[in-house]
Amino acid sequence: MGTGKSVVGRALAARLEWSFVETDEEIETREGRTIPEIFEQEGEPYFRRVEREVIESLQGSRKKVIATGGGAFVDPSNREKLRSLGKVVCLSASEEVLLERLGRSQHRPLMQVEPGERLGRLRGLLESRAHAYAQADWQVDTTAHTVDQVVDQILKQVRE
């Protein structure tokens, strides 16, 4: 959350002249409701099941940049499927920058806590996901970089 997956993904896809898929948007389209509504009405386990289905539907895809929600890569099945599609890039940023970027967004169900609890919730999510994120092919810190700089870093790694 807040690392720039969507904006970087779109920019990377444009540079590569590939299509862009954002799994959260796919989920909302399939479900006909927003992610916060899905979480509120059905709960996180239901959301994660639909997320797995969307990722499964991408199997065999080529020339696509895929941005997933932050929790998708935690699921071993999703991780395996995503890695079978190509290189996986994990974007990161400092906690302070993430909190600033997230602001008071109402579109982030896992961050719907009291303002004084946001840093603790963010740290908890990052710690619980660290093992999975470490299994990405590449790590790119977006803290002090523009979108174009991040895309340049990813493309450099692709070429190497």
Secondary structure, 3 states (H helix, E strand, C coil): CCCCHHHHHHHHHHHHCCEEEEHHHHHHHHHCCCHHHHHHHHCHHHHHHHHHHHHHHCCCCCCEEEECCCCHHHCHHHHHHHHHHCCCEEEECCHHHHHHHHCCCCCCHHHCCCHHHHHHHHHHHHHHHHHHHCCCCEEEECCCCCHHHHHHHHHHHHHC
